[in-house]
Amino acid sequence: MTQNLTEMLSSRMPTWGTIGKPITNARSSQEVLRQAGLDFKVAQQSLYTDGRLVEGFKVNVREDNKKVLGIVSNRYQVCQNEEVYNFIENLFQEGVKFESGGVLNGGKRCWLLAKLPNRYMINSEQVDPYICFCTSHDGSLSLSVFMTPIRIVCSNTINLALRDASRSWSSKHVGDMQYKLHEANQTLNSADNYMNKLMREIENLRKIKLADTQVISLIQNQLAPYPANATAIQKKNIDSIREDMLTRYFEFPDLKPLPKNGYRFVSAISDHATHASPLRATANYQENLFMRTLEGNPLIDKSYEIIKAIA
């Protein structure tokens, strides 16, 4: 086993668990931004090199700590956080609860995470729908909304790439009050559509039965194969990854009672992808994992495609 089973279980929390600030009892967008540490402004400054003005570009800088957030073209218009997130106020009356938020890379990206009021059940297992609003001040991202449903029993994300329902979409930054209401309604409608389609797809995954030998083969040959001419160290690292995946599928108490099927397999790989200790931890590992999970973790997506191919 890659680590003690108790330690593996105790380390599980949502990918945003260690990088954000909690939001409690906020009833306005201004209060949400203040609690999340997003109540700062961004200014644009001229760009110089060797004392000479660089034409066609500006530097985006946080006004509170003077941190450089990005170099952008002169055409780039700064949209302050209070402008980006002003439409979320219209979500409160629908029962949406903002739970956490923060910055990535010092403020280059800003995010807010909210829990939707609806609950979804897979047999007796609860799945809560979360959405994350993410934008950037370095020109890399418009205001984007990401679905990130969580299996409550284990804090696993199961935002599968469905063919007929998008797990992410873009939203405009500004607009009048009528447009803000439209954006809020569009967000809720898109989220509800995704969750309904996801629940149906999970039921399809539950119908795909898997033998133990199949699970071992899929992990060894498709999810964690040895590369050509693998070194001893590479093989050791891959063996550790394989063992972690298999332990989660066969031994974890929240998965062990489930039938041996495609849903259990994808859930085990999601557990590994979002909770396993990295072979090499970097300073920004948790932030990078968070964004990778929001945008669609390639390993989770691959496990889902593998199981669909079996059906």
C-alpha positions as CSV (number, residue, x, y, z in Angstrom):
1,M,0.0,0.0,0.0
2,T,1.4,3.5,-0.9
3,Q,0.5,4.8,2.6
4,N,-1.4,3.7,5.6
5,L,-5.1,3.3,4.8
6,T,-6.1,5.5,7.7
7,E,-3.9,8.3,6.6
8,M,-5.2,8.0,3.0
9,L,-8.8,8.4,4.3
10,S,-8.1,11.2,6.7
11,S,-6.3,13.3,4.0
12,R,-9.4,13.5,1.8
13,M,-11.0,16.9,1.4
14,P,-12.2,18.9,-1.6
15,T,-9.5,20.3,-3.8
16,W,-10.3,23.8,-2.6
17,G,-10.0,22.9,1.0
18,T,-6.6,24.3,1.7
19,I,-6.3,27.2,-0.7
20,G,-9.4,29.4,-0.1
21,K,-11.0,31.5,2.6
22,P,-14.3,30.6,4.1
23,I,-17.4,32.7,3.4
24,T,-20.0,32.8,6.1
25,N,-23.5,34.4,6.1
26,A,-22.7,36.7,3.2
27,R,-25.8,38.3,1.6
28,S,-24.2,40.7,-0.9
29,S,-21.5,40.5,-3.6
30,Q,-19.5,43.1,-1.7
31,E,-19.5,40.9,1.5
32,V,-18.6,37.8,-0.5
33,L,-15.6,39.5,-2.1
34,R,-14.5,41.0,1.3
35,Q,-14.5,37.6,3.0
36,A,-12.8,35.8,0.1
37,G,-10.0,38.5,0.0
38,L,-11.1,39.6,-3.5
39,D,-11.9,43.2,-2.6
40,F,-8.9,44.6,-4.3
41,K,-8.6,46.7,-7.4
42,V,-6.3,46.3,-10.4
43,A,-4.6,49.2,-12.2
44,Q,-2.9,49.4,-15.5
45,Q,0.6,50.9,-15.8
46,S,2.9,51.5,-18.7
47,L,5.6,48.9,-19.5
48,Y,9.2,49.9,-19.7
49,T,12.4,48.0,-20.5
50,D,15.9,49.5,-20.2
51,G,14.1,52.8,-19.5
52,R,12.2,52.8,-22.8
53,L,8.4,52.6,-23.2
54,V,7.2,49.3,-24.7
55,E,4.5,50.3,-27.2
56,G,1.3,48.3,-27.4
57,F,1.4,46.7,-23.9
58,K,0.4,47.5,-20.4
59,V,1.1,45.9,-17.0
60,N,-1.8,44.9,-14.7
61,V,-0.9,45.6,-11.1
62,R,-2.8,45.0,-7.8
63,E,-3.3,48.3,-6.2
64,D,-3.1,47.0,-2.6
65,N,0.3,45.2,-2.7
66,K,1.7,46.3,-6.1
67,K,2.0,42.8,-7.3
68,V,2.3,42.4,-11.1
69,L,-0.5,40.2,-12.4
70,G,0.2,40.1,-16.1
71,I,1.4,41.9,-19.2
72,V,-1.5,42.6,-21.6
73,S,-2.1,44.4,-24.9
74,N,-3.3,48.0,-24.9
75,R,-6.7,46.7,-26.0
76,Y,-7.2,44.8,-22.8
77,Q,-9.7,46.5,-20.5
78,V,-9.4,45.8,-16.8
79,C,-12.7,44.6,-15.2
80,Q,-12.6,44.9,-11.5
81,N,-13.7,42.0,-9.3
82,E,-16.8,44.0,-8.1
83,E,-17.8,44.3,-11.8
84,V,-17.0,40.7,-12.6
85,Y,-19.0,39.2,-9.8
86,N,-21.8,41.8,-9.5
87,F,-24.4,39.4,-11.0
88,I,-24.0,36.8,-8.2
89,E,-26.2,38.9,-5.9
90,N,-29.1,37.7,-7.9
91,L,-28.3,34.1,-6.9
92,F,-28.9,34.5,-3.2
93,Q,-32.7,34.6,-3.5
94,E,-32.5,31.2,-5.3
95,G,-30.8,29.6,-2.3
96,V,-27.3,29.6,-3.6
97,K,-24.7,29.7,-0.8
98,F,-21.2,31.0,-1.3
99,E,-18.8,28.9,0.8
100,S,-15.2,29.9,-0.1
101,G,-13.1,31.9,-2.5
102,G,-9.6,33.3,-3.0
103,V,-6.8,34.0,-5.4
104,L,-4.4,31.8,-7.4
105,N,-0.9,32.9,-8.2
106,G,-1.2,36.0,-6.1
107,G,-4.3,37.3,-7.8
108,K,-3.7,36.4,-11.5
109,R,-6.9,34.3,-11.1
110,C,-9.7,34.9,-8.7
111,W,-12.4,32.3,-7.8
112,L,-15.6,31.9,-5.8
113,L,-17.2,28.6,-4.9
114,A,-20.9,28.2,-4.3
115,K,-23.2,25.4,-3.3
116,L,-26.5,25.1,-5.2
117,P,-29.7,24.3,-3.1
118,N,-30.6,21.1,-4.9
119,R,-29.5,17.7,-3.6
120,Y,-29.0,14.6,-5.8
121,M,-28.9,11.0,-4.6
122,I,-27.3,7.9,-6.1
123,N,-29.2,5.2,-4.2
124,S,-28.5,6.4,-0.7
125,E,-25.4,8.4,-1.5
126,Q,-25.6,12.2,-1.6
127,V,-24.0,14.3,-4.3
128,D,-24.0,18.1,-3.8
129,P,-23.7,20.4,-6.8
130,Y,-21.1,23.1,-6.5
131,I,-20.2,25.8,-9.0
132,C,-17.0,27.8,-9.2
133,F,-16.8,31.3,-10.7
134,C,-13.3,32.0,-11.9
135,T,-11.8,35.0,-13.7
136,S,-8.3,36.3,-14.4
137,H,-6.4,39.6,-14.3
138,D,-3.6,38.4,-16.6
139,G,-5.7,38.0,-19.7
140,S,-5.8,34.2,-19.6
141,L,-9.4,33.7,-18.7
142,S,-12.8,35.4,-19.1
143,L,-15.4,34.9,-16.4
144,S,-15.9,31.2,-16.4
145,V,-18.3,29.0,-14.5
146,F,-17.3,25.4,-13.7
147,M,-19.5,22.6,-12.4
148,T,-17.8,20.6,-9.6
149,P,-20.2,18.1,-8.0
150,I,-19.0,16.5,-4.9
151,R,-19.7,13.0,-3.5
152,I,-20.3,14.1,0.1
153,V,-19.1,10.8,1.6
154,C,-15.5,11.2,0.3
155,S,-15.2,14.8,-1.1
156,N,-14.6,13.4,-4.6
157,T,-15.2,15.6,-7.6
158,I,-17.2,13.9,-10.4
159,N,-17.5,16.6,-13.1
160,L,-17.5,14.1,-16.0
161,A,-17.2,15.4,-19.6
162,L,-20.7,14.7,-20.9
163,R,-21.5,14.9,-24.6
164,D,-24.9,16.6,-24.2
165,A,-24.3,18.9,-21.2
166,S,-21.4,21.3,-20.7
167,R,-19.6,21.2,-17.4
168,S,-18.3,24.8,-17.9
169,W,-19.3,27.9,-19.7
170,S,-18.4,31.6,-20.0
171,S,-20.3,34.6,-18.8
172,K,-20.0,38.2,-19.7
173,H,-18.4,40.6,-17.1
174,V,-20.8,43.5,-17.1
175,G,-24.4,44.3,-17.9
176,D,-27.5,46.1,-16.7
177,M,-29.8,44.7,-14.0
178,Q,-31.9,42.9,-16.5
179,Y,-28.8,41.2,-18.0
180,K,-27.5,40.3,-14.5
181,L,-30.8,38.5,-13.9
182,H,-30.4,36.7,-17.2
183,E,-26.9,35.6,-16.3
184,A,-28.0,34.4,-12.9
185,N,-30.9,32.4,-14.4
186,Q,-28.6,31.0,-17.2
187,T,-26.1,29.8,-14.6
188,L,-28.8,28.0,-12.6
189,N,-30.4,26.5,-15.7
190,S,-27.1,25.3,-17.1
191,A,-26.1,23.8,-13.7
192,D,-29.4,22.0,-13.3
193,N,-29.2,20.6,-16.8
194,Y,-25.7,19.3,-16.2
195,M,-26.6,17.7,-12.9
196,N,-29.7,15.9,-14.3
197,K,-27.6,14.6,-17.3
198,L,-24.8,13.6,-14.9
199,M,-27.2,11.6,-12.7
200,R,-28.5,9.7,-15.7
201,E,-24.9,9.0,-16.9
202,I,-23.9,7.7,-13.5
203,E,-26.8,5.2,-13.7
204,N,-25.4,4.1,-17.0
205,L,-22.0,3.6,-15.4
206,R,-23.6,1.5,-12.7
207,K,-24.9,-0.9,-15.3
208,I,-21.4,-1.7,-16.6
209,K,-20.2,-4.7,-14.5
210,L,-16.4,-5.2,-14.0
211,A,-14.5,-8.3,-13.0
212,D,-11.5,-7.8,-10.7
213,T,-9.2,-8.9,-13.4
214,Q,-10.6,-6.2,-15.7
215,V,-10.0,-3.5,-13.1
216,I,-6.4,-4.6,-12.7
217,S,-5.9,-4.7,-16.4
218,L,-7.4,-1.3,-17.1
219,I,-5.3,0.3,-14.5
220,Q,-2.0,-1.4,-15.5
221,N,-2.4,-1.2,-19.2
222,Q,-4.4,2.0,-19.9
223,L,-4.3,4.3,-16.9
224,A,-0.8,3.7,-15.5
225,P,1.3,1.7,-18.1
226,Y,5.0,1.5,-18.1
227,P,6.6,3.8,-20.7
228,A,8.9,2.2,-23.3
229,N,12.4,1.6,-21.8
230,A,11.2,2.5,-18.4
231,T,13.9,3.0,-15.8
232,A,13.8,1.2,-12.4
233,I,12.7,4.5,-10.7
234,Q,9.9,5.1,-13.3
235,K,8.6,1.6,-12.7
236,K,8.7,2.1,-8.9
237,N,6.7,5.3,-9.2
238,I,4.2,3.8,-11.5
239,D,3.8,0.7,-9.3
240,S,3.0,3.2,-6.4
241,I,0.4,4.9,-8.5
242,R,-1.2,1.5,-9.5
243,E,-1.3,0.3,-5.9
244,D,-2.9,3.6,-4.8
245,M,-5.6,3.2,-7.5
246,L,-6.3,-0.4,-6.7
247,T,-6.4,0.2,-2.9
248,R,-9.0,2.9,-3.4
249,Y,-11.1,0.7,-5.6
250,F,-10.9,-2.5,-3.6
251,E,-10.4,-1.3,0.0
252,F,-11.9,2.2,0.6
253,P,-15.0,1.9,2.9
254,D,-17.1,4.3,0.9
255,L,-16.5,2.3,-2.3
256,K,-16.2,-1.3,-1.0
257,P,-19.9,-1.8,-0.4
258,L,-20.8,-0.7,-4.0
259,P,-21.2,-3.2,-6.8
260,K,-18.1,-3.7,-8.9
261,N,-19.1,-1.5,-11.8
262,G,-18.1,1.4,-13.9
263,Y,-19.3,4.0,-11.4
264,R,-17.2,2.5,-8.7
265,F,-14.2,2.5,-11.0
266,V,-14.5,6.1,-12.1
267,S,-15.1,7.1,-8.4
268,A,-11.9,5.3,-7.3
269,I,-9.8,7.0,-10.1
270,S,-11.3,10.4,-9.1
271,D,-10.4,9.7,-5.5
272,H,-6.8,9.0,-6.6
273,A,-6.6,12.0,-8.9
274,T,-7.9,14.5,-6.3
275,H,-6.5,13.1,-3.1
276,A,-3.4,11.0,-3.6
277,S,-0.1,12.5,-2.4
278,P,2.0,13.7,-5.4
279,L,5.3,12.0,-6.2
280,R,6.8,15.4,-6.2
281,A,5.0,18.3,-4.5
282,T,5.6,21.8,-5.7
283,A,4.8,25.1,-4.0
284,N,1.7,25.6,-6.3
285,Y,0.7,21.9,-6.4
286,Q,-2.7,22.4,-4.6
287,E,-3.6,25.5,-6.7
288,N,-2.7,23.7,-9.9
289,L,-4.7,20.6,-8.8
290,F,-7.7,22.8,-8.1
291,M,-7.7,24.4,-11.6
292,R,-7.0,21.0,-13.3
293,T,-10.0,19.5,-11.5
294,L,-12.3,22.4,-12.4
295,E,-11.3,22.4,-16.0
296,G,-11.5,18.6,-16.2
297,N,-8.9,16.3,-14.7
298,P,-7.4,14.3,-17.6
299,L,-7.1,11.2,-15.5
300,I,-10.7,11.2,-14.5
301,D,-11.8,11.9,-18.0
302,K,-9.7,9.1,-19.3
303,S,-11.2,6.6,-16.8
304,Y,-14.7,7.7,-17.9
305,E,-13.8,7.2,-21.6
306,I,-12.3,3.8,-20.9
307,I,-15.5,2.6,-19.1
308,K,-17.8,4.0,-21.8
309,A,-15.7,2.0,-24.4
310,I,-16.6,-1.2,-22.5
311,A,-20.3,-0.7,-22.6
